[in-house]
């Protein structure tokens, strides 16, 4: 079985974490709503990830809702000292599974308390405020009011560090005037590189960038070039896509999700996949969706 001991680390806030982490979203039911089909397998995935050196877990109490946090607690509590659990707030789920904004001070406070309760923690290590933006990306607009409410929860000792998710460069600049921003979590992958400049700017600042949908999300990456490179390397296309992200910039932290131990092992093996110069050049040339948000 492959581990990620050989992959490099990067600091998330004041904690070094392995650059290949795990996102818990897929542990919930279809549409990230309701319980998993196989709870025993979901728990086994979490335990195997931790056993193989994964010390960066990404979750949210609106996954399920409540489901993924409860699974994390059941599988891993009491938590190892090196484990960094990152959660996010700013949304809630409708009774039909819809994704709804939830950014009033009262809603944000309730979300923090829900995360604390379901994870079994007294303080949340990192909380990302997620701007709901547009359906498929961020939208400009002030985040001062909701982020100020999160910063107040930080002052109360309920939140240790704050990040941002689904935001624009202007919103990051605004956020930094309110509190320290330790990470940015935006949509980015081999075929969707809107944040290329932003990633490099954050790298110079020592700020972590955590791409969501690193493998395409609900629409998995598809590219003949990607498939050809993977075949030549004896790897899967998804392993190649993850390996490319790890080499894109040292501040990129990956959180691919899966509900399968076999798929988890494939993802972890991507940390050890060597991409020769010709493969990198081919991947860099994949037609990108570079539309500005």
Residue pairs with C-beta under 8 A, 6 or more apart in sequence:
1 52
1 265
2 52
2 265
2 268
2 269
2 271
2 272
3 52
3 53
3 268
4 18
4 20
4 52
4 53
4 54
4 268
4 271
4 272
5 53
6 271
6 272
7 18
7 19
7 20
7 246
7 271
7 272
8 19
8 250
9 16
9 17
9 18
9 19
10 16
10 17
10 19
10 208
10 250
10 251
10 252
10 253
11 17
11 206
11 208
12 56
12 84
12 86
12 126
12 182
12 183
12 208
12 253
13 84
13 125
13 126
13 160
13 161
13 182
13 183
14 161
15 82
15 84
15 125
17 55
17 56
17 84
17 253
18 53
18 54
18 55
18 56
18 271
19 246
19 250
19 252
19 253
19 254
19 271
20 54
20 242
20 246
20 254
20 256
20 267
20 268
20 270
20 271
21 54
21 55
21 56
21 57
21 58
21 253
21 254
21 255
22 46
22 49
22 54
22 56
22 57
22 58
22 255
22 256
22 257
22 264
23 57
23 58
23 59
23 212
23 255
23 256
23 257
24 46
24 57
24 58
24 59
24 63
24 68
24 71
24 72
24 257
25 32
25 58
25 59
25 60
25 63
25 68
25 257
26 32
26 257
26 258
26 259
27 36
27 42
27 45
27 46
27 63
27 67
27 68
27 71
27 257
27 259
28 34
28 35
28 36
28 63
28 64
28 67
28 68
29 35
29 36
29 37
29 64
29 67
31 97
32 63
32 64
32 97
33 64
33 93
33 97
34 64
34 67
34 97
35 64
35 67
36 42
36 67
36 71
36 259
37 259
38 259
39 71
41 259
41 260
41 261
42 71
42 75
42 259
43 71
43 74
43 75
44 261
45 258
45 259
45 260
45 261
45 264
46 57
46 71
46 72
46 75
46 76
47 75
47 76
48 261
48 264
48 265
49 57
49 264
49 268
50 75
50 76
50 80
50 83
52 268
54 268
55 80
55 82
55 83
55 84
56 84
56 86
56 253
56 255
57 72
57 83
57 84
57 85
57 86
58 86
58 87
58 88
58 185
58 210
58 255
59 68
59 69
59 72
59 85
59 86
59 87
59 119
60 68
60 69
60 87
60 88
60 89
60 91
60 115
60 130
61 69
61 87
61 89
61 111
61 114
61 115
61 118
62 89
62 91
62 92
62 93
62 99
62 102
62 111
63 69
64 70
64 93
65 92
65 93
66 114
66 118
69 87
69 115
69 118
69 119
70 118
72 85
72 119
73 118
73 119
73 120
76 83
77 119
77 120
79 85
84 125
84 126
85 119
85 121
85 124
85 125
85 126
86 125
86 126
86 127
86 128
86 163
86 183
86 210
87 115
87 119
87 124
87 126
87 127
87 128
88 127
88 128
88 129
88 130
88 165
88 185
89 102
89 108
89 111
89 112
89 115
89 127
89 128
89 129
89 130
89 150
90 101
90 102
90 103
90 108
90 111
90 129
90 130
90 131
90 132
90 146
90 165
91 99
91 100
91 101
91 102
91 130
91 132
92 100
92 101
92 102
92 107
92 111
93 99
93 100
94 100
99 132
101 132
102 108
102 111
103 129
103 131
103 132
103 145
103 146
104 146
104 149
105 146
105 149
105 152
108 129
108 146
108 149
108 150
108 153
109 149
109 153
112 124
112 127
112 153
112 158
112 159
113 158
115 121
115 124
115 127
116 122
116 123
116 124
116 158
123 157
123 158
123 159
123 160
124 158
124 159
124 160
125 160
125 161
126 160
126 161
126 162
126 163
126 182
126 183
127 150
127 153
127 159
127 161
127 162
127 163
128 162
128 163
128 164
128 165
128 183
128 185
129 143
129 146
129 147
129 150
129 162
129 163
129 164
129 165
129 175
130 164
130 165
130 166
130 185
131 138
131 139
131 141
131 143
131 146
131 164
131 165
131 166
131 167
131 171
132 166
133 139
133 166
133 167
133 293
134 293
136 187
137 166
137 187
137 194
137 293
138 166
138 167
138 168
138 171
138 186
138 293
139 168
139 293
140 168
140 170
140 171
141 171
142 171
142 174
143 164
143 167
143 171
143 174
143 175
144 174
144 178
147 162
147 164
147 174
147 175
147 178
147 179
148 178
150 159
150 162
150 179
151 162
151 178
151 179
153 159
154 160
154 161
154 162
154 179
161 180
161 182
162 179
162 180
162 181
162 182
163 181
163 182
163 183
163 184
163 185
163 208
163 210
164 171
164 172
164 175
164 181
164 183
164 184
164 185
165 184
165 185
165 186
165 212
166 185
166 186
166 187
167 175
167 184
167 186
168 293
169 198
169 201
172 181
172 184
172 198
175 181
181 207
182 207
182 208
183 207
183 208
183 209
183 210
183 253
184 198
184 202
184 207
184 208
184 209
184 210
185 209
185 210
185 211
185 212
186 194
186 195
186 198
186 209
186 211
186 212
187 194
187 195
187 211
187 212
187 213
187 217
188 194
188 195
188 199
188 209
188 211
188 212
188 213
188 214
188 245
189 211
189 213
189 214
189 215
189 216
189 221
189 241
189 245
190 221
190 223
190 226
190 241
190 244
190 245
190 283
190 286
191 216
191 221
191 223
191 286
191 287
191 288
191 289
192 213
192 288
192 289
193 288
193 289
193 290
194 289
194 290
194 291
194 292
194 293
195 209
195 211
196 290
198 209
199 209
199 248
199 249
199 251
199 252
200 249
202 208
202 209
202 251
203 209
203 249
203 250
203 251
206 251
207 251
208 251
208 252
208 253
209 249
209 251
209 252
209 253
210 252
210 253
210 254
210 255
211 245
211 252
211 254
212 255
214 241
214 242
214 245
214 254
214 255
214 256
215 221
215 238
215 241
215 242
215 256
216 222
220 238
221 237
221 238
221 241
223 237
223 286
225 282
225 283
225 285
225 286
226 237
226 240
226 241
226 283
226 286
227 237
228 282
229 240
229 279
229 282
229 283
230 236
230 237
230 239
230 240
232 279
233 240
233 273
233 274
233 275
233 279
235 243
235 269
235 270
235 273
236 266
238 256
238 266
238 267
238 270
239 266
239 267
239 269
239 270
239 273
240 270
240 273
240 275
240 279
240 283
242 254
242 256
242 267
242 270
242 271
242 273
243 270
243 271
243 273
243 274
243 275
244 275
244 280
244 283
245 252
245 254
246 252
246 254
246 270
246 271
247 275
247 280
256 267
258 264
258 267
275 283
